[in-house]
Amino acid sequence: MTATREATKESGKTRSSWLETLAVYGKRPVLIVLLLGFSSGLPIVLIGSTLQAWMTQSGLDVRTIGLFAAVGIPYSIKFLWAPLADALDIPLLSPLLGRRRGWLLFSQLWLMAAIVLLGLCDPSTSPFLIALGALFVAAASATQDIVIDAFRVESLEESEQAAGLACYIAAYRIGALVSGAGALLLVAGLHGEFGQIGAWRACYAVMAFLIVVGLVATLLAEEPERSGEAEAAHTTQAARENWLERAFWSAVNSFRDFLSRDLAFAVLAFVTLFKLADALAFSLSTNFMLGLGFSLTQVATIRNGIGFVATILGGFTGGFIARALPLSVSLWIGGLLQTLMILTFSWQAHVGMNVPLLTVTTTIEFFTDAVGTVIFVAYLSVLCKNPLYTATQFALLNALAALGRTVFSLGSGYVEHRTGWVWFFVVCALAAIPGLSLLAWLQKRRHFDQLSTD
């Protein structure tokens, strides 16, 4: 009887734990982050593949279209102006809404205006103005991302970070789908009534209006409690420093704050290396699949259809794992999954063109990558605990984490040329060893215990 009662208690605890894990997704701060994720995912495709489609229809030369990849630069260097979001308040809006919400509303109004202005340009007659308009949208979007990251980190409890990020990723992908496939369908539907240029202008106006989803979230949100400490510091600094000095010292002090922590340089190395293997492996993914003989339609259907669903499921799975298990254990699960996943593409390279196998490998890729990303970004969020420097520190950590994709992957084509695809993916999987070794070392030095007690 005693054993039965104990088993019943354990079963009750398990059900309670799962219910608590599910309940976090219904909390108001998490739902606010969900809506902000849609607003964040919408603009990037508008200046990417959707803009490429518009320029192609307008008859621009492919060489000119290729140069437009540079309009995404603001996303890569947003850490340079992130200190402004930490050090300065927006006149009128910040006193009315609070420090973070003031910045959110400012960036969203800027973004809506920028998208409308981009839509008013004509690629066939003014490609230079289109480029400036796209850069204007990218700068506004990157600024919104800076503030959303800081707001998410400061407004969610540590136990809510992974769940909030899972919701954010799901809504981000939906926003990207709306501004990608949705925008093209809208243009096709409006073309007969408005003509080509009119349809594109109406499309961009509709997309600008959809940023209202994020704007409403900003108005419904509550200012993070930790903003009070920063607002008091701003009042003191404003009396003796101009805005440029405040931004400069905010950047300097954010570095000092982070580097003064125990194991700071090891943590920075770990942040850089954790996502290195999958960044290297999939830097040439499209080239790999087309080289095996898959058509563009097959690649697009599998990666944008199956991959979309797998990413959302993987994001929520990562949220469950990070909520239920210690952060170090969750990172091991995410790191091992995203590393072992790479080897499935070695098998794909060995088998060759096989649609069912590509469906399986793509599903595994997107699912495990989303699991690892949610857990990893939840870890980055925990590292950014000082409300005076949240935006700057998170933007810098994010930039370090992206080095695998933006810098270290530059030589991946040379590696594949020497090894062939099968061994290329094996080499990429081996690139995970330094990051996992650092994870073990940090765990041994009780780094994660310190994070939970800070």
N, C-alpha and C positions, 0 to 999 in steps of 0.2 A: 504493500500500500504506500509505503514511504517513497519507494522508487517511482511509483505511478504519479504521486503528488509532485515529486521533483521534476519529472518529465513534463507534467502539465504546466508547471511554473516556467520551465525553460521554453516550452512552446509559446506560452503567453508573452514572455519577454521578446521572443523572436518576432511574433506578430506585431507587438508594440513598436519594436525597432523599425520594422518595415513600414508601418503606418506613419511613424515620425518622419522617415525618409521621404515618403510620398507627400506628406503634408507640407514639407518645406516648399514644394513647387507651387502651392497655393498662397504663399505669403505675399503680402502686398509689395515689399521691396523687390522680391524675385520677379513678380509680374511686371513691375515697372522696368526692370532690366530687360525683360522679354520684349516689351514695346520699343525700347531704345535700340535693341539689336536689329529690329526691322529698319529703323531709320538709319542705322549705321551701314547695313548691307546694301541699301538701295543705290547710293551714288557711284560706287566703284565700277559697276558694270556700265553705267551710263557714259562714263568716259573711257570705257574699254571696248568690249565687243560690240555693244550697241552703237557707240559712236563710229566704230569701224564700218558697221553695216551702212550707216547713214552716208559716210564719206564714199564708200564703194558705189552706192546708188547714185551719188552725185558726180561720179566719174573721176575722182581723184586718183592720181598715179599711185601704184602700190608702194613705191619708194617713199612718197610723202606720207602715206598712211603708216608705214613702218616707223617713221620718226616720231609718231604720236605716242609711242610707248613711253617717251620721256615725260608725259604729263602725269605719270604716276609717281614721279620723284618725291613730291611732298609727303607721301605715305612713308617713304624710307628715311626721311630726314626730319620727321615731325618732332623728334626729341629736341631739336634745336630751339623751338619756340615753346616747348612744354613748360619751361619755367615761368612763362607769362601767366599760365593758368594757375600756377601755385602762388605767385607773388602779387598778382594784381586783381582788383575787383572791377567788374563792368559797371560804369556809371549808370545810375537809375535802376538797372536790372538787379545787380547784386544786393543793394540795400532793400529792394522790394522782395526778392525771392530767396536770397542767400547766395553764398559764394559760388558753390558748384552749380546750382540751378540757374543762376544768372549767366554763367558762362555757357551752359547748355542751351538756353533760349537764344542767346546771342549767336552761337554757332549754327543753330537750326534756322534762324531767320536769314542769316548770311547764306546758308546752303540753299534755301528755297529761292532766294533772289538770284544766286549764281546759276542754278539749273535753268531758271526761266530765261536769263540772259543768254546762256549757251544755246537754248532752243531758238532764240531769235536770230542767230547767225545763220549764214548760208555757206556750207563747205565749198560749193562750186564757184563762188565769187570772192570769199574771204577766208581762206584756210588759216591765215595768220590770226584772225579774230577768233576762229574756232579753237585754235591752240591756246590763246589767252583765256578764253572762256572755260576750257577744260581744266587749265591750271587753276583758275579761280575756284572751280567746283572742287578740285582735288585738295586745295588748301583749306577750304571750308570743311570738307569731309574729314580730312586728317585732324583738324582742330576739334571737330565733334568727337572723333574717336578718342583723342587725348582726354577730353573731359568726361566722356562716358566711362572710360577705364577708371579714372580717378573716382568718379561718383560711385561706380560699382564696388570698388575696393573699400571705400569708406562707408557705404550705406549697408552692406551686407555683413552679417556676422561670419566668423571664420567657418562655422559649420554650414553656412549658406553659400559660400563662394562657388563651389563646384556646381551646385544646382543652378545658381544664377548664371554661371557661364554656359551650362548646357542649354538653358533657355535662350541665352543670348546668341549662341551659335545656330540654334534651330531657326530663330527669327531672322538672323543675318542671312542665312541661306535662302529663306523664303523671300526676303527683300531683294536679294541678288537675282532670284528666279523671276520675280515680278518685273525688275528693270532690265532683264535680259530677254528671255522668251516672251514674257508678257508684253514688253514694250514693242517687240517686233510684230506680234500678233495685232496689237493696237494700231500700229502704223498700217499694216496690211488692211485692216478693217476700215480705216479712215481714208485710205488713199483715193478711193473712187469719189468721195464727196468733197475732200479738201485739196486734192492734188498732192504731189510728193512733198514739196516743201511745207505745205500747210499741215499735212499729216504728221510730219516730224516735229513741227513746232507745237502742235496740240499734244503730241506724246510727251514731250519734255515738260510741258505745262502740267500735265496730269501727274507726272513723276514728282515734280516739285510739290504739288499739292499733297501727295502721299507722305511727305516728310511731316505732315500734321500729326501722324501717328506718334512720332517721337516728341513732337511739341506738346501734345496732350499728356504724354507720360511725364514730361518735365513739370507741367502745371499740377498734375495729380501727386507727384512725388513729394516727399518730405526731405528737407535739407538734412544731410548727415550730421549727427550730433557732434562729431569731431571737428566740424567747421568752426565751432565757437573758438577753439584754441587758435586757429589760423586767423580768424577775423580780428582777434585781439592783437595778434602780432602785426597784422596789416596796419591797424590803427597807430601802433607805436612807430612802425617803420615809415609811414607816410609823413610823419612830422619831421623826419630828418633826412630822408632819401627821396630822390625823384624816381619815376617809374622804371627808368633804365637801370639805375643802381639796384633797385629792389629785385629786378629780374636777374641781374648778374649775380648778386649775392645769393639769391635763391638757388641758382644752378650750382654755384660753388659749395654752398652749405649742404645741398642734397648729396653731393659727392662725399663730403666730409662725414655726413651722417652715416652713409652706407659703409664707407671704408673703415669707420671706427668700430664696426661690429666684429665679433669673433668670426674667424674663418672667411672673411669677406672676399678675398681673392679666390679662394677655392670655390666659393659659391658662384662668383662671376664666371669662372671656368666651367663649372657644371651647367650653368644656364646656357652657355655658348655651345656645349657639346651634347646636351641631352637629345635634341632633335636633329643632330647632324646626320645620322645614318639615313633616315627617311628623306631628308632634304636632298642628299646626294643621289639616292636611289631614284627619286621621281623627278629629278631635274630634266630627265630626257624621256619621260614616260610616253609622251605623244609620239616622239620619234621612234621609240621602241615598238609601239603597237602598230604604227603605220608600216614600219620596216618588216614586221612579221606578215603583213598582207591584209590587215584589217582595213576596212573602208572608213572614211571620215564619218559616214552615217552610223556605222557600228560603234565606233569609238565615242561619238557624241551621245548616242542613245544609252549606251551602257554606263558611261562615266557621269553623264548629267542626270540620268534617270535613276538607275540602281544606286549610283554613288550618292545622290541627294538623300535618298531614304536611309542608306547605310550610315551617312554622316550624322543625321538626326538621331538615329537609334544609338550610335556609338557615343554621341555627346551625352545623352541621358544615362547611358550605362556608366560612362565615366563619372557623372555626377553621383550616381548611386554608390559606386566604389569609393570615391573620395569621402562621401558622407559616412559610409559604414566602417571604413578601415582607417588606420593611422596614415598620415600623409606619406611617410617613408615607404610603407607597404604598398600604398596606391601607386607611388612613382615606380616601384619595381614592377608592378603589374603592367602599367602603361608602357614603360621602357622595354620590357621583354616582348610584349605583344607587338609593338610597332617595329621591333627588330626582327622577330620571327616572321612577321608578315612579308618582309622583303624577300625571304627565301621562296615564297610562293611564286614570285615573278621569275626566279631562276628556273623553277619547274615550267612556267609558261614559256620561257625562252627555249627550254629543252624540247617541249612538245610542239611548239610553233603555233600556227594559226588554228585556234580552236575556240569558237564563240562561247560554248558553255563554260569552259575553263576560264576564259577571260572574265566572264560574269562572276564566277566564284572568286577569282583573285582580286578583281576590282571591289567586290563587296567586302572582302577581308581587308583590303587596303584602306578604304574610306572608313570602315567601322573602327578598326584598331587605331588609325591615325586620330580619329575624333576622341576615342577613349584617352589616348596619351595626351592629346592637346588640352582637353578639359582638366585633367589632373595636373598637368604641368603649369597651366596658367593659374590654376587655383594656388599652386605653390608660389608663383611669382606674386600673386595678390597678397599672400601672407607675408612676403618679404617687405612689402610696402606699407609699413604700419604708421609711419610718421605723417600726420595729416598736413604738415607744412610742405611736404615734398612728394606727395603721392603721385601727382601727374608726371613730374620729372623722372622719378625713380622708375616708375612702371614703363614709361616710354623708352628709357635707356635699357632696361632689362629686355624689353621686347625687341629692341634693335639688336642687342647681342644675340638673342635667340634666333634672329633671322639671318645671321651671318652665314649659316650653312647654306641657305637658299640663295643669298645675294652675292656671296664672295667665294666660299669654299667650293661651291659646285661649278665654278667657272672651268675647272680642269676635268670635269667628269667625262666630257667627250673624248679626251685623250686617253683616259683610263679604259673606257669601253673599246676604243680602237685597238688597244694592246691586248685586251683580255677576251673580248667577245661578250655577248649579253649574259650568258649563264654565269660566268665567273665575275662579271661586273657587279651583279647583284650580291654575290657572295662577299666581294670586297666591301661593298657598301654596308652590308650587315656587320662585318667586322669593325667598321668605323664606329659602331655603338659601344665597343668595349671601353674606350677611355671614359665616356660619360657614365656608364654603369659602374666602372671602377671608382670614379669619384663619388657616386651615390653611396657605394659601400663604405668608402672612407669617411664621408660626412655622417653617415649613420653611426659608424663606430665612434666618431668624435662627439656624438650626442647633439649634433646640429639641430635635428628635428625636435628633440626634447626641449631645446632652448626656445624654438619658435612657439611651441605650445604654452610656454610659461611666461613669454614676454608680455 
